[in-house]
Structure formats: C-alpha cells, structure tokens
C-alpha cells in the first residue's frame, strides 16, 4: 500500500562540524560512514541558494495548461515536464505558493499522459521517464502536502515500469555511454522508495548507483561518450547528491561521497576567476543540441547546485566560494 505522506528521516545532532570528522577516502576504503546526511529539504535551503538562484522564476517556457518546454507544441518528451519540480522547489524555498501550484500543474500534465502499463509513450522512453520520475519523487519529498494519492499512484506505477526487465534491458543499452544517467536512475528509484515505501525501489537505486561508481576514472572523470564533459560531469554529481540523503547503505554512502570528492575538483580546474566554466574539449556541450534545438551550453544552475549540495553532504564547505562566483557571474546575485 502506498503511503499517503512522505516518509521523514530523522537526523539527530546533525552539524556541519560533525560531518567533517573523517577523511572521505578512509570512509570509502573502510566501508563505514557514520556521518549523517542532511535531508534534501534542508540542503536546498542553503542561504546562498535562497538569496540567489531560487529567488528567480524558472522559465517562461510553459503553457497555462501545464505543457512545458518542447511539449508546448505537442507532446513528445515526458522529461520536459520535470520543469515542474523546479517550480515546486523554488516555491517552497521562496514562499511562493503560486509557484508550487504551477509546478504541480506541470507534473500533473505529465501524469495525465501516463499509460495503463505505467509508461508515458514518450520519445526516448526509458531515459525520458527516468528524468520525470526523479522530478516527481523529489517534488513529493520537498512538498509532502502535494503528495496526494493520485500522484503517489502515478509515481509508483511509473517507477515499476522502469524496473520491467524488457524496458530496462533496452534502456540500459541506450544509457551505456552516459555515466550521469546512472545517477538519475539512482535518484529516481531512491527518492521513489522514500516516498512510496516500496522496498524493491531501494534495491534498484543501489544497483544503478554502483554502476555509476564503477565508471569513474582515476582522475575523477565520470565519462560521457568516452571522455570528460564540463556540463554532464556536474549533472551526474547533482543527481548523486539528490540520492545520497535517502541512501540507507553506509558503505554506498561512503563510496558516493568519495566519488563526489574526486569529481568536483576536476570541474573546478575549469572554473575561471570570474565564475565562468571553460567548456573546451567537452564531449557533449557545445556539440550536441537540446530538445529545443539549441546548442547545449554549460548548465550553470546544475553546476552551482551540485557545489552547494556537495558542500553540505560530503561535506566540503570550501565549495561554497566557487558556487558564489558562479552566481555572481550569472547575475543571480551581486558580488
């Protein structure tokens, strides 16, 4: 039976100082991780995010009925509706109830496309659905009052669809060149498990997270199409940090923290003094096109959030300074 309320994890005596206690590599090698992870509902409220990125509206790329992104011209990709999660997040943090309503409207528009088998009849069905399920589950965690029975039912059916052997086998083949997609799935399954209480989702999240960890190279690269990408490196890190607060396995938490500890410094070597990121040599950004036809650029919002989340969850407080540089560069706040 689905739970009608989001499960809440209690973290006693949590403090940033306590989290800094043990070196990450030692934790990863020993398989022990005694440090608690702050819940996502706390992580998203870091003051830097509150006074910069989350004060801004997400985009104007949506219709009043809830269709978002490329779906405004006719339904194609269910992932476009993940925009709704960003409205829910910013609405909760900034106290804009209308933003929360808008976000759920967009997510409900996506749920209205759900088919009888739990899928969404989307283009790029496995990957696109994993994006949407992650966004829906995350919204239920951030706004438990909005996690009504219909939304929880749609979430559970969609997550079960991603687990079907025939669906997963085809989707896994498409995911092979992309490390970050493993962490999208880990976050999607882990957060869905937290919300619905379905134990099988926990197990599947662990599988996908371990796949992602196995792909990291010695220099910290999480490869995309065979090499380093200055955008997708941090998208994957952000997704892993959305999963980490709901990961119950101490050894896996330690390994995820060690992965992030290796991945982020590599990105910071590309961060210029003004807060811009050097994309040179990336395997995907500035080469591929997004769903809207535009050339993919550095996803600064994801890069900044990954730094702020990592500063709290790893923890590595020094990552707040480069995150602030990005916010100033993007004019999300004054220097």
URBELTA-V417829 format. One record per residue. N is the residue number from 0. RES is the residue in three letters. SS is DSSP state (h for helix, s for strand, l for the rest). Layout:
BEGIN
n = (N | N)
res = (RES | RES)
ss = (SS | SS)
END
This chain:
BEGIN
n = (0 | 1 | 2 | 3 | 4 | 5 | 6 | 7 | 8 | 9 | 10 | 11 | 12 | 13 | 14 | 15 | 16 | 17 | 18 | 19 | 20 | 21 | 22 | 23 | 24 | 25 | 26 | 27 | 28 | 29 | 30 | 31 | 32 | 33 | 34 | 35 | 36 | 37 | 38 | 39 | 40 | 41 | 42 | 43 | 44 | 45 | 46 | 47 | 48 | 49 | 50 | 51 | 52 | 53 | 54 | 55 | 56 | 57 | 58 | 59 | 60 | 61 | 62 | 63 | 64 | 65 | 66 | 67 | 68 | 69 | 70 | 71 | 72 | 73 | 74 | 75 | 76 | 77 | 78 | 79 | 80 | 81 | 82 | 83 | 84 | 85 | 86 | 87 | 88 | 89 | 90 | 91 | 92 | 93 | 94 | 95 | 96 | 97 | 98 | 99 | 100 | 101 | 102 | 103 | 104 | 105 | 106 | 107 | 108 | 109 | 110 | 111 | 112 | 113 | 114 | 115 | 116 | 117 | 118 | 119 | 120 | 121 | 122 | 123 | 124 | 125 | 126 | 127 | 128 | 129 | 130 | 131 | 132 | 133 | 134 | 135 | 136 | 137 | 138 | 139 | 140 | 141 | 142 | 143 | 144 | 145 | 146 | 147 | 148 | 149 | 150 | 151 | 152 | 153 | 154 | 155 | 156 | 157 | 158 | 159 | 160 | 161 | 162 | 163 | 164 | 165 | 166 | 167 | 168 | 169 | 170 | 171 | 172 | 173 | 174 | 175 | 176 | 177 | 178 | 179 | 180 | 181 | 182 | 183 | 184 | 185 | 186 | 187 | 188 | 189 | 190 | 191 | 192 | 193 | 194 | 195 | 196 | 197 | 198 | 199 | 200 | 201 | 202 | 203 | 204 | 205 | 206 | 207 | 208 | 209 | 210 | 211 | 212 | 213 | 214 | 215 | 216 | 217 | 218 | 219 | 220 | 221 | 222 | 223 | 224 | 225 | 226 | 227 | 228 | 229 | 230 | 231 | 232 | 233 | 234 | 235 | 236 | 237 | 238 | 239 | 240 | 241 | 242 | 243 | 244 | 245 | 246 | 247 | 248 | 249 | 250 | 251 | 252 | 253 | 254 | 255 | 256 | 257 | 258 | 259 | 260 | 261 | 262 | 263 | 264 | 265 | 266 | 267 | 268 | 269 | 270 | 271 | 272 | 273 | 274 | 275 | 276 | 277 | 278 | 279 | 280 | 281 | 282 | 283 | 284 | 285 | 286 | 287 | 288 | 289 | 290 | 291 | 292 | 293 | 294 | 295 | 296 | 297 | 298 | 299 | 300 | 301 | 302 | 303 | 304 | 305 | 306 | 307 | 308 | 309 | 310 | 311 | 312 | 313 | 314 | 315 | 316 | 317 | 318 | 319 | 320 | 321 | 322 | 323 | 324 | 325 | 326 | 327 | 328 | 329 | 330 | 331 | 332 | 333 | 334)
res = (UNK | UNK | UNK | UNK | UNK | UNK | UNK | UNK | UNK | UNK | UNK | UNK | UNK | UNK | UNK | UNK | UNK | UNK | UNK | UNK | UNK | UNK | UNK | UNK | UNK | UNK | UNK | UNK | UNK | UNK | UNK | UNK | UNK | UNK | UNK | UNK | UNK | UNK | UNK | UNK | UNK | UNK | UNK | UNK | UNK | UNK | UNK | UNK | UNK | UNK | UNK | UNK | UNK | UNK | UNK | UNK | UNK | UNK | UNK | UNK | UNK | UNK | UNK | UNK | UNK | UNK | UNK | UNK | UNK | UNK | UNK | UNK | UNK | UNK | UNK | UNK | UNK | UNK | UNK | UNK | UNK | UNK | UNK | UNK | UNK | UNK | UNK | UNK | UNK | UNK | UNK | UNK | UNK | UNK | UNK | UNK | UNK | UNK | UNK | UNK | UNK | UNK | UNK | UNK | UNK | UNK | UNK | UNK | UNK | UNK | UNK | UNK | UNK | UNK | UNK | UNK | UNK | UNK | UNK | UNK | UNK | UNK | UNK | UNK | UNK | UNK | UNK | UNK | UNK | UNK | UNK | UNK | UNK | UNK | UNK | UNK | UNK | UNK | UNK | UNK | UNK | UNK | UNK | UNK | UNK | UNK | UNK | UNK | UNK | UNK | UNK | UNK | UNK | UNK | UNK | UNK | UNK | UNK | UNK | UNK | UNK | UNK | UNK | UNK | UNK | UNK | UNK | UNK | UNK | UNK | UNK | UNK | UNK | UNK | UNK | UNK | UNK | UNK | UNK | UNK | UNK | UNK | UNK | UNK | UNK | UNK | UNK | UNK | UNK | UNK | UNK | UNK | UNK | UNK | UNK | UNK | UNK | UNK | UNK | UNK | UNK | UNK | UNK | UNK | UNK | UNK | UNK | UNK | UNK | UNK | UNK | UNK | UNK | UNK | UNK | UNK | UNK | UNK | UNK | UNK | UNK | UNK | UNK | UNK | UNK | UNK | UNK | UNK | UNK | UNK | UNK | UNK | UNK | UNK | UNK | UNK | UNK | UNK | UNK | UNK | UNK | UNK | UNK | UNK | UNK | UNK | UNK | UNK | UNK | UNK | UNK | UNK | UNK | UNK | UNK | UNK | UNK | UNK | UNK | UNK | UNK | UNK | UNK | UNK | UNK | UNK | UNK | UNK | UNK | UNK | UNK | UNK | UNK | UNK | UNK | UNK | UNK | UNK | UNK | UNK | UNK | UNK | UNK | UNK | UNK | UNK | UNK | UNK | UNK | UNK | UNK | UNK | UNK | UNK | UNK | UNK | UNK | UNK | UNK | UNK | UNK | UNK | UNK | UNK | UNK | UNK | UNK | UNK | UNK | UNK | UNK | UNK | UNK | UNK | UNK | UNK | UNK | UNK | UNK | UNK | UNK | UNK | UNK | UNK | UNK | UNK | UNK | UNK | UNK | UNK | UNK | UNK | UNK | UNK | UNK)
ss = (l | l | l | l | l | l | l | l | l | l | l | l | l | l | l | h | h | h | h | l | l | l | l | h | h | h | h | h | h | h | l | l | l | l | l | l | l | l | l | h | h | h | h | l | l | l | h | h | h | h | l | l | h | h | h | l | l | l | l | l | l | s | l | l | l | l | l | s | h | h | h | h | h | l | l | l | l | h | h | h | h | h | h | h | h | h | h | h | h | h | h | h | h | h | l | l | h | h | h | h | h | h | h | h | h | h | h | h | h | h | h | l | l | l | l | l | l | l | l | l | l | l | l | l | h | h | h | h | h | h | h | h | h | h | h | h | h | h | h | h | h | h | l | h | h | h | l | l | h | h | h | h | h | h | h | h | h | h | h | h | h | h | h | l | h | h | h | h | h | h | h | h | h | h | h | l | l | s | h | h | h | h | h | h | h | h | h | h | h | h | h | h | h | h | h | h | l | l | h | h | h | h | h | h | h | h | h | h | h | h | h | h | h | h | h | s | l | l | l | l | l | s | l | s | l | l | s | l | l | l | l | h | h | h | h | h | h | h | h | h | h | h | h | h | l | l | l | l | l | h | h | h | h | h | h | h | h | h | h | h | h | h | h | h | h | h | h | h | l | l | s | l | l | l | l | l | s | l | l | l | l | l | l | l | l | l | l | l | s | l | l | l | l | l | s | l | l | l | l | h | h | h | h | h | h | h | h | h | h | h | h | h | h | l | l | l | l | l | h | h | h | h | h | h | h | h | h | h | h | l | l | l | l | l | l)
END
